[in-house]
Amino acid sequence: MKIFISGVSSGLGYGLAKVYLAMGYEVYGCSRRKPKDLVDQGLHFAAIDLADSMAGPSNFCKLINGVLHFDLVILNAGKLGQIRDMEEASLGDLRETMEINVWSNKWLLDCLFADERSVEQVVAISSGASQSGSRGWNGYSLSKSALNMLIKLYAGERSQTHFTSLAPGLIDTAMQDYLTSLPQDPRYKPLDILKAAKGTEIMPDGETCARRLIEVFPKLLQIESGDYVDIRKL
Ligand SMILES: NC(=O)c1ccc[n+]([C@@H]2O[C@H](COP(=O)([O-])OP(=O)(O)OC[C@H]3O[C@@H](n4cnc5c(N)ncnc54)[C@H](OP(=O)(O)O)[C@@H]3O)[C@@H](O)[C@H]2O)c1
């Protein structure tokens, strides 16, 4: 079984790569930082900055050159950005968030489908923020809702591949370290919920969440290709 995962250096992507490698899968992954322990365990890795649409695509195509089929592609890498009001968010920062969370997934998918390579299933890691539009979640909400539509559009073009945008629930990763370290602020209401969830079972660590998702991925094939689902509602 061959799998590609973006964002393998930390959090959920690291957990997914670690568990799949332990299961004996052939795992390909990218991120800017190198997860040395996973590379030592056989991860096929390339250091790629997903914000760099000039050099990124050719480096990614080199990584997967010679692979004819992927059983599963997990578009996991993502940038949260800072929690603040829209008017305080710079266009440069919003553009970079879109570049990483949306447009890189376009060129990753285009490289994956090049050279008549086939892909059985694509899961894009989305977020409840793609639906909620909570104050302060500016570029992250915008980008995750655009990601859901990107996945739906690819699903309409590629009937041989099953696509899902999946909100994975809360995960205790670097993103949550940042969110839960912010001071309480009545403008940004979800912060209270996140602070209360940290350290409890509703915010598992990356590896625990990865194990749950690995059980869920085959079940996603039962829902319509291109749909968005929240793991908490399955
Ligand atoms: N944590 C949560 O509660 C939560 C909830 C809902 C959805 N999600 C989603 O879950 C996914 C994983 O997030 P996480 O919580 O595991 O966060 P994380 O620990 O911050 O991991 C993010 C991963 O994305 C990679 N990445 C970020 N920017 C990149 C760039 N420019 N180029 C290449 N790789 C880049 C990082 O690698 P490098 O820094 O090494 O490049 C890292 O491996 C994201 O899509 C996130 O939106 C998380």
The ligand as a Tripos MOL2 file, in Angstrom:
@<TRIPOS>MOLECULE
LIG
   48    52     1     0     0
SMALL
NO_CHARGES

@<TRIPOS>ATOM
      1 N1         -4.9410   20.8800   15.6670 N.am      1 LIG1
      2 C1         -6.2630   20.9780   15.5330 C.2       1 LIG1
      3 O1         -7.0320   21.0730   16.5260 O.2       1 LIG1
      4 C2         -6.8710   20.9410   14.1600 C.ar      1 LIG1
      5 C3         -8.2680   21.0190   14.0550 C.ar      1 LIG1
      6 C4         -8.8440   20.9910   12.7860 C.ar      1 LIG1
      7 C5         -8.0410   20.8420   11.6730 C.ar      1 LIG1
      8 N2         -6.6860   20.7500   11.7880 N.ar      1 LIG1
      9 C6         -5.8900   20.5960   10.5800 C.3       1 LIG1
     10 O2         -5.0260   19.4800   10.7160 O.3       1 LIG1
     11 C7         -3.8880   19.6330    9.8540 C.3       1 LIG1
     12 C8         -2.6180   19.3510   10.6360 C.3       1 LIG1
     13 O3         -2.4520   20.3650   11.6110 O.3       1 LIG1
     14 P1         -1.7130   20.1170   13.0040 P.3       1 LIG1
     15 O4         -2.6770   20.4980   14.0620 O.co2     1 LIG1
     16 O5         -1.0950   18.7590   13.0230 O.co2     1 LIG1
     17 O6         -0.6240   21.2900   12.9490 O.3       1 LIG1
     18 P2          0.9460   21.3290   13.0880 P.3       1 LIG1
     19 O7          1.4420   20.4700   14.1940 O.co2     1 LIG1
     20 O8          1.2590   22.7820   13.1060 O.co2     1 LIG1
     21 O9          1.4590   20.6820   11.7150 O.3       1 LIG1
     22 C9          1.3550   21.3340   10.4970 C.3       1 LIG1
     23 C10         2.1460   20.5640    9.4560 C.3       1 LIG1
     24 O10         2.0160   21.2980    8.2090 O.3       1 LIG1
     25 C11         3.2970   21.5760    7.7100 C.3       1 LIG1
     26 N3          3.3780   22.8660    7.0360 N.ar      1 LIG1
     27 C12         2.9250   24.0660    7.4890 C.ar      1 LIG1
     28 N4          3.3000   25.0410    6.6370 N.ar      1 LIG1
     29 C13         3.9960   24.4370    5.6340 C.ar      1 LIG1
     30 C14         4.6570   24.9060    4.4810 C.ar      1 LIG1
     31 N5          4.7340   26.2050    4.1750 N.pl3     1 LIG1
     32 N6          5.2760   24.0010    3.6680 N.ar      1 LIG1
     33 C15         5.2570   22.6860    3.9790 C.ar      1 LIG1
     34 N7          4.6390   22.1780    5.0440 N.ar      1 LIG1
     35 C16         4.0340   23.0500    5.8730 C.ar      1 LIG1
     36 C17         4.2170   21.6080    8.9390 C.3       1 LIG1
     37 O11         5.5540   21.2980    8.5430 O.3       1 LIG1
     38 P3          6.7950   22.3290    8.5530 P.3       1 LIG1
     39 O12         6.5020   23.3880    9.5700 O.co2     1 LIG1
     40 O13         7.9620   21.4560    8.8570 O.co2     1 LIG1
     41 O14         6.8420   22.8640    7.1410 O.co2     1 LIG1
     42 C18         3.6350   20.4870    9.7950 C.3       1 LIG1
     43 O15         4.1860   19.2520    9.4350 O.3       1 LIG1
     44 C19        -3.9680   21.0700    9.3090 C.3       1 LIG1
     45 O16        -4.4950   21.0640    8.0060 O.3       1 LIG1
     46 C20        -4.9410   21.7430   10.2620 C.3       1 LIG1
     47 O17        -5.6010   22.8420    9.6610 O.3       1 LIG1
     48 C21        -6.0710   20.8070   13.0050 C.ar      1 LIG1
@<TRIPOS>BOND
     1     1     2 1
     2     2     3 2
     3     2     4 1
     4     4     5 ar
     5     4    48 ar
     6     5     6 ar
     7     6     7 ar
     8     7     8 ar
     9     8     9 1
    10     8    48 ar
    11     9    10 1
    12     9    46 1
    13    10    11 1
    14    11    12 1
    15    11    44 1
    16    12    13 1
    17    13    14 1
    18    14    15 2
    19    14    16 1
    20    14    17 1
    21    17    18 1
    22    18    19 2
    23    18    20 1
    24    18    21 1
    25    21    22 1
    26    22    23 1
    27    23    24 1
    28    23    42 1
    29    24    25 1
    30    25    26 1
    31    25    36 1
    32    26    27 ar
    33    26    35 ar
    34    27    28 ar
    35    28    29 ar
    36    29    30 ar
    37    29    35 ar
    38    30    31 1
    39    30    32 ar
    40    32    33 ar
    41    33    34 ar
    42    34    35 ar
    43    36    37 1
    44    36    42 1
    45    37    38 1
    46    38    39 2
    47    38    40 1
    48    38    41 1
    49    42    43 1
    50    44    45 1
    51    44    46 1
    52    46    47 1
@<TRIPOS>SUBSTRUCTURE
     1 LIG1         1 GROUP 0 **** ****
